[in-house]
Amino acid sequence: MKAMILAAGYGTRLRPVTYTIPKPIVPLCGRPLMAWAVESLFAAGIRDIVVNLHHLPEAIERYLGEAYAGEARFEFSYEAEILGTGGGVRRVWPLLVADDEFFLVNGDTIQFPPYDALRSVLRENDALAALTLRHPPQGDRFTPVWFEKNLVTGFGNGTGEPLMFAGTHLISRRIFDYLPDKEFSGIVDEVYQPLIESGKERLAGVVDDGLLWFDIGTPLRYMAASRALLARTVDGTLVPARATHIAEDSLVHDTASVRGNCTRSIVGARSTSEGDLRDSVVWDDCRIAPGVVLESCVVAHGVEISAPVELRNVLICRDDAEIPREGECRFEHGLALRDI
């Protein structure tokens, strides 16, 4: 069986870091976001993976080729213009149509999908697709997916219980009979919803409220995911990422050097910290001098903080020419800072 990972988006809500790196390469607890999706598929026995690309595609292709050389077969679909979920799948139909079903996974959502349960419910109901659903966090904004007796009854409106789509579908190859004959399309509003309303096809679902699920949309959500995944790694629930080790309550890359305080923090490859890290995430190739205090901060790739300063609840990037001066950031201490 094959899977497709959706990785073509701009990651606008995580700017400014996504001006210079694609969102699927953003590190999370020692792994790029993309790696969580890939390794979840590996755990389900899937090693044949299609990835769609648009924004800064070379970095994603290079990472996958180097990190999983000999472990999986990746095929890439470059979209000159973003095609939407339906258009992206339609473009690669020759790669997916040979099997009865394929998985479609969001590349920026951390989850451990119930793949076997999705297969069962799809086949038992002869459904066009089976979606992973969950009860939404309190106060979260989402489009309700109405669910009753193992079937989806509508998006936005329907009968049964309103749930949240968790980002994973198992899809029958019959989908290629219904995708619109145009470049851009959405799979929910232009395929799933009309077919439900007409009664021509059924959509099944599996409710999975597993604790380890995160939509990495904003810096605040990124920090929440980092804290939760770090805690699960330190307590042994999750295996540490390759070439990392647990240092008391922190996760440190084997090539990093930490000579200052490091409490409930993550330190990436080749980074050096002589400052005071508290509940913070330091990415690769960073330099943090003595006298620097960081609390609940994210330090992006290649940042150097050489003078004593105290920063709290900020995303810290280099003052790069790619970051617009009129964007989300303020520029201080030779750095670009965005409040978390």
C-alpha positions in Angstrom: 0.0 0.0 0.0 1.1 3.6 -0.7 0.6 6.8 1.2 0.7 10.4 0.2 2.0 13.2 2.5 0.7 16.7 1.9 3.7 19.1 2.2 3.1 21.9 -0.3 1.8 24.6 2.0 3.5 27.9 2.9 3.3 27.5 6.7 2.2 31.2 7.0 1.1 30.9 10.6 4.6 29.9 11.6 6.3 32.9 10.0 9.0 34.2 10.2 10.8 30.9 10.3 8.9 29.6 7.2 10.3 32.4 5.1 13.6 30.6 5.0 12.7 26.9 5.7 9.6 24.9 4.7 7.3 24.0 7.5 7.7 20.2 7.1 11.4 20.7 8.1 10.7 22.7 11.3 12.2 20.6 14.1 10.0 19.2 16.8 11.6 17.3 19.7 14.6 16.3 17.7 12.8 15.4 14.4 11.5 17.5 11.5 7.7 17.7 11.4 7.9 15.6 8.2 9.7 12.8 10.1 6.8 12.2 12.5 4.5 11.5 9.5 7.1 9.3 7.7 7.9 7.3 10.8 4.2 6.8 11.6 3.7 5.3 8.2 6.8 3.1 8.7 5.2 1.8 11.9 2.1 0.8 9.8 4.4 -1.1 7.3 4.2 1.6 4.6 7.5 2.3 2.8 6.2 3.6 -0.6 5.4 7.3 -0.1 4.4 10.2 -2.5 5.0 13.8 -1.3 3.7 16.9 -2.9 5.9 20.0 -2.8 5.7 23.7 -3.5 7.3 26.1 -1.0 11.1 25.6 -0.8 10.8 22.0 -2.1 14.5 21.2 -2.4 15.0 21.2 1.4 12.2 18.6 1.9 13.5 16.3 -0.9 17.0 16.5 0.3 16.1 15.7 3.9 14.0 12.7 3.0 16.6 11.4 0.6 19.4 11.6 3.2 17.5 10.7 6.4 15.8 7.6 5.0 18.2 6.4 2.3 17.5 2.7 1.7 14.5 2.7 4.1 11.7 3.9 1.9 10.9 4.9 -1.7 9.8 8.5 -2.1 8.3 10.0 -5.2 7.8 13.8 -5.4 5.1 15.9 -7.1 6.2 19.5 -7.7 3.3 21.9 -7.9 4.1 25.2 -9.7 0.9 26.5 -8.1 -0.7 24.9 -5.1 -3.4 22.6 -6.3 -5.4 22.0 -3.2 -6.0 18.5 -1.6 -8.1 17.2 -4.5 -5.9 18.7 -7.2 -2.7 17.4 -5.5 -4.1 13.9 -5.4 -5.4 14.0 -9.0 -2.0 15.1 -10.2 -0.4 11.9 -8.9 -3.1 9.4 -9.8 -0.8 7.2 -11.8 1.3 6.6 -8.7 -1.7 5.8 -6.5 -4.4 4.1 -8.6 -2.7 0.6 -8.8 -3.7 -0.3 -5.2 -7.3 -0.6 -3.9 -6.6 2.1 -1.3 -4.0 4.6 -0.2 -3.4 6.8 2.9 -3.5 10.6 2.7 -1.7 12.3 5.6 -1.1 16.0 6.6 2.6 16.6 6.8 2.3 19.2 9.6 0.1 17.2 12.1 1.7 15.1 14.8 -0.4 12.0 15.2 -0.3 8.2 15.5 -3.3 7.2 13.3 -5.3 4.0 13.8 -4.4 2.6 10.4 -5.8 -0.9 11.0 -9.1 0.5 12.3 -9.3 2.8 9.2 -8.9 -0.2 6.9 -11.6 -2.2 8.8 -14.2 0.5 8.8 -13.6 1.4 5.2 -14.0 -2.2 4.0 -17.0 -3.0 6.3 -18.9 -0.1 4.9 -17.7 -0.2 1.3 -16.9 3.5 1.9 -15.1 5.8 -0.5 -12.9 7.0 2.4 -12.3 6.5 6.1 -11.4 9.6 8.1 -9.6 9.8 11.5 -11.8 12.0 13.8 -11.4 13.3 17.3 -13.2 15.3 19.9 -12.0 18.9 19.6 -10.1 20.7 22.3 -12.4 23.0 24.3 -12.6 26.4 22.7 -10.9 25.4 19.5 -12.3 26.6 16.2 -12.9 23.9 13.6 -15.3 22.8 10.8 -17.5 20.1 12.5 -17.5 16.7 10.8 -20.8 15.1 11.8 -20.6 11.5 12.7 -23.1 8.8 13.4 -22.9 5.0 13.5 -19.4 4.8 12.0 -20.4 7.1 9.1 -19.8 10.8 8.3 -23.1 12.5 7.7 -21.8 15.9 6.7 -19.2 18.7 7.0 -20.5 21.8 8.7 -24.0 20.3 9.0 -25.3 16.8 9.6 -26.6 14.4 12.1 -25.0 12.7 15.0 -22.0 14.1 16.9 -19.8 17.1 15.7 -16.2 16.0 15.7 -12.9 17.3 14.3 -11.0 15.9 11.3 -7.6 14.8 12.6 -5.8 14.9 9.3 -5.6 11.3 8.0 -7.7 9.6 5.4 -7.7 6.1 4.0 -9.1 6.5 0.4 -10.4 4.1 -2.1 -9.1 4.3 -5.6 -12.7 5.1 -6.6 -11.8 8.7 -5.7 -10.3 9.1 -9.1 -13.8 8.7 -10.6 -14.9 11.8 -8.8 -12.1 14.3 -8.6 -12.9 17.4 -10.7 -11.2 17.6 -14.1 -9.4 20.8 -13.2 -6.1 21.8 -11.7 -7.2 23.1 -8.3 -9.8 21.4 -6.1 -10.7 20.6 -2.6 -11.4 17.0 -1.7 -13.9 17.8 1.1 -16.1 20.5 -0.5 -15.9 19.3 -4.1 -15.9 15.5 -3.6 -16.8 14.2 -0.1 -19.7 16.6 0.6 -21.5 16.3 -2.7 -21.3 12.5 -2.6 -22.7 12.4 0.9 -25.5 14.7 0.0 -26.4 12.7 -3.1 -26.1 9.3 -1.3 -23.9 8.1 -4.1 -21.0 7.1 -1.7 -20.4 6.7 2.0 -17.7 8.1 4.1 -16.6 6.1 7.2 -14.8 7.3 10.3 -12.8 6.2 13.3 -12.8 8.3 16.5 -9.3 8.4 18.0 -8.8 10.7 21.0 -5.2 9.6 21.6 -3.3 12.2 23.7 -0.5 12.6 21.2 -2.1 14.7 18.5 -1.0 18.2 17.6 -1.8 20.6 14.8 1.4 22.6 14.4 -0.1 25.8 13.2 1.1 28.6 15.3 4.1 29.3 17.6 1.9 28.8 20.6 0.8 25.4 19.4 4.3 24.5 18.4 5.4 25.2 22.0 2.6 23.1 23.4 3.6 20.2 21.2 7.2 20.6 22.1 6.5 20.5 25.8 4.2 17.5 25.6 6.5 15.4 23.3 9.5 16.3 25.4 7.7 15.0 28.6 6.7 11.8 26.8 10.3 11.3 25.6 11.8 11.9 29.1 9.3 9.5 30.7 10.1 6.8 28.1 6.7 6.8 26.3 8.5 7.9 23.1 11.9 6.9 21.8 14.3 9.8 21.5 15.1 10.9 18.0 18.2 9.6 16.3 21.5 11.1 17.6 19.8 12.7 20.6 20.0 11.8 24.3 18.1 12.7 27.5 19.9 15.0 29.9 17.9 15.0 33.1 14.6 16.7 32.0 15.9 17.9 28.6 16.7 16.5 25.1 20.1 17.3 23.6 21.5 16.4 20.3 24.7 14.4 20.5 26.7 17.1 18.6 25.4 20.0 20.8 27.4 21.5 23.7 25.5 22.7 26.8 27.6 24.3 29.5 25.0 26.5 31.1 21.7 25.7 32.8 19.2 23.6 30.7 15.8 22.9 32.3 13.0 21.2 30.4 14.5 22.3 27.1 15.5 20.9 23.7 18.9 21.7 22.0 19.5 20.9 18.4 22.5 19.7 16.4 25.8 21.6 16.6 24.3 24.2 18.9 26.2 25.7 21.9 24.6 27.1 24.9 26.4 28.7 27.9 23.3 30.6 29.0 20.3 29.8 31.0 17.7 27.8 29.1 14.3 27.3 30.7 11.4 25.6 29.0 12.9 26.5 25.6 13.7 25.0 22.2 17.0 25.7 20.5 17.3 24.5 16.9 20.4 23.7 15.0 23.6 25.7 14.7 22.8 28.3 17.3 25.2 30.1 19.7 23.9 31.3 23.1 26.5 33.2 25.2 26.9 33.4 29.0 24.5 35.8 30.6 21.6 35.0 28.1 18.4 33.9 29.8 15.7 32.3 27.7 12.4 31.3 29.1 9.7 29.7 27.0 11.4 30.7 23.8 12.0 29.1 20.4 15.5 29.8 18.9 15.5 29.2 15.2 18.3 27.8 13.0 21.6 29.6 13.1 20.7 32.3 15.7 23.6 33.8 17.6 22.9 35.6 20.9 26.2 37.0 21.9 25.3 39.7 24.5 23.6 39.2 27.8 19.8 39.6 27.4 16.7 38.1 29.0 13.9 37.0 26.6 10.6 35.3 27.4 7.8 33.9 25.3 9.3 34.8 21.9 10.2 33.1 18.7 13.7 34.2 17.8 15.1 34.3 14.3 18.1 35.8 12.6 17.5 39.2 11.2 17.4 37.8 7.7 16.8 39.8 4.5 14.0 37.3 3.6 11.9 38.5 6.6 9.7 41.5 5.7 10.2 44.5 8.0 6.4 45.1 8.1 5.5 41.5 9.1 4.8 39.8 12.4 8.2 40.6 14.0 9.9 43.3 15.9 13.7 43.7 15.4 15.8 44.0 18.5 19.3 42.9 19.7 20.1 42.2 16.0 17.3 39.5 16.0 13.8 39.1 14.6 11.4 38.4 17.5 7.8 37.3 17.3 5.7 37.0 20.4 4.4 33.5 21.2 
